[in-house]
Amino acid sequence: MRKIIAILAILVFSITACRYEEGPFLTVYTPEQRLIRTWTLQGMEKNGKEVTSSIWSANKIGAYYYFAAYGNLIVTTIVNGELREGYTGSWTFQNNSKELKLDFFLIDVHYTYTARIKKLTTTELIYEYTDVNGDKWRLQMYAQGN
């Protein structure tokens, strides 16, 4: 019986090794399998307060973040009714997949930051980062089509 419990404990630990503060607790998908898809920015907070607009084009409600295989990233947003697509950027996991480093250009602005992942499921992504002005952002995204 102890062997079965030990095996189950090892299995659960290996499956949940990339656990995030807000979930999921248990998943069979790797962080890459959960992240690689198109996400829509649905909500954000700046310094702990909910905001609906931002001077940063990448932090506009409705912006799309396409995380592709091999670390490719494309961010698209709408500015003055016009769809604006950024140049191909990159993403990488850091700190045992607890952090996400993003690097991309969008409308002539270079964005580069490392975000702490709070939640990463196949349908929801929440992360926090601090911008160049010292403001703390919390972005909440949902997988496109959800």
N, C-alpha and C positions, 0 to 999 in steps of 0.2 A: 504493500500500500504506500509506503514511503517513497518508493521508486516512482510510482505513478504520480504522486504529488510533486516530486522533484522535477519530473519530466514536464508536467503541466506548468509548473512555475517557470521553467526555462523557456518553454514555448510562449507563454504569455509575455515574459520579459522581452523576448526577441521580436515578437509582433508589435509590442507597444514601445519599443525603444525610442521612437520619435514622437512621443506623446507631447502635446502642447497644453498650455495652461487652461485653455477653454475647450479643448477637445480635438480630436476624439480620444476617448479612453482606450478603445480597442478597435483596431482596423487590420485588415489583411493587405491593404494597399500600401505601397511604398510612398514616401513623400513625393517623389517624382511622378508617380502614377496619379496622385491627387492633384498636383499642381499643373501638369501639362494639359492645358485647355484654354479657352477664352473666358475671361472674367469681366464682369461689368461692375464698375464702382457704384454702389448703391447708398452708401452712407459714410460719413466721416466726422471726426471730431478733431478740433484744434485746441490744444492745451486743456483737454477735458470737457470742452463745450461743443455741442453739436453745431455744425455749420452746413450750409447748403450751397455756398459759393466760395471760390478761392481765386487768388491772383495766379496761382500755379495751374497751368493748363492740364497737367497730369492729374491734378486733384479736383477735377470737375465731375460732378455727378453724371453718370452715363458714359464716362470714359471706358474704353475697352483696353484690357491688358491681355495680350496673347502670349502666353508662355509656351514656347515650342521646345521640342527635343533639342538636345545638345546645347542648351543654354541660350537659345535665341529668344529675343523679346521684341515685340512691337506694341507700342502704345498709340491708341487712336482716340481723338476727342473731337467735339464739335465746338467751334469758335465762331460766334456771330452767324450761326446757321450753316456754317461750312464745315464739312468733314475734313479733319486734319490728321494725317498719319505721320507718325514719327519715323525716323530712320531706325533701322534694325539696331537694337541694343542687345544687352546680355543680362543673364541672371545666373546666379550660382548659390548653392546652399553653403552655409558656413556653420561652425559650432555644432556639429552633429545634427545638421538639418534643422536647427532651432532658429537660425537666422537666414535671411534672404538678402543677398547683395544684388541691387539693381543698378544698371548703368545704361542710360539711353538719352537721345536727343529728341525733343518735341518742340516744334515751332521755335527753333533756334535757341532753345534753353537746354543746357546739359544738366541732367538729373543723375546724381550718383549718391546712393545711400545704402546703408545696411539696416534692414528692418528686423525687428524681433517678431517672429510668427507667434500669434496668440491662438489661432485656430486654423486648421487646414483639413477639410474634408473634401469629398468629391464635389460638393455643391457650395461650400462656403469657405472663404479665405479672409482672415482678419490679421492685420499686422500693424505694428507701430514703429515709427521712426522719428528722428529729430532732423529738421531741415537746417539749411545754412544760416537761418536767422535765429536758431535756437528754439523754434516752435515744435512742440510734440504733436505729431499727427497719428491718428488711428483711422485706418481705412478698412471698410467692410465691403467685400466683393462677393458676388454670387456667380456661379458658373452660368455662362450664357445659355438661355433656354430654361433656366430655373427661376 
